Amino acid sequence: MTKEISWRQRKRLGMAVTKITPTASQLSKIGKIQSAGCRLRRIAREAQGESTDSLAVETYGHISSTGCEELATTVTAAHHSIWRHLYDCMHATKRPKNKLKFVTHDKESNMGTLRR
């Protein structure tokens, strides 16, 4: 069945399912927008009356990492939320006889604590 669906249609469907929107980098390649610079940073600079020259290129990596100044706190909060959920799941499935203790970043003060 996948042979009958073109690569372009599968890509669009995948983007729709995962709720991924095209980045400025992709949109500028196909001529939909002028610049590949980060759109969020452009808006922030314009609001502050700063120059919009030399903006970082907006790619999926730029958006999903802390490389984007405008999304850094949001990305970090999402990362910490996922980590806390994983930690809680691991801790909940720990067997009573298991002496392994899970150490979180906020409770770890040095390598000695981690080793113990």
C-alpha positions, 0 to 999 in steps of 0.5 A, a space after each residue: 500500500 505504501 508503494 501506491 502513496 507518493 513520498 511527498 504525500 507520506 511526508 505530509 501525512 507524517 507531518 500532520 500526524 506528528 503535528 510538525 510544521 515546516 521550518 523557515 529553512 524549508 519554506 525559504 528553499 521552496 520560495 514561500 518566504 524570503 529568509 531562513 532566519 528564526 521567525 520567533 527571534 525576528 519577532 522579538 527583535 522587531 518588538 525591541 527595535 533591534 536589527 533583524 540581521 544575522 538571525 540563526 537559521 530556523 531548522 528542526 534542530 534549532 527549534 527542538 534544542 535550547 539553540 533558539 533563545 525564544 524557546 529555550 525555557 519551553 524546551 527545557 521545561 518539556 525535557 524536565 517534565 519528560 525526565 520526571 515522568 520517566 523517573 517516576 515510572 522507573 521508581 514505581 516499577 522497582 521491586 522491594 528487594 532491589 537496593 538500587 536507588 534512583 538519583 535525580 539531578 536536583 538531589 545529586 550534589 557530586 560524584 560521591 553521592 552518585 556512586 553511593 
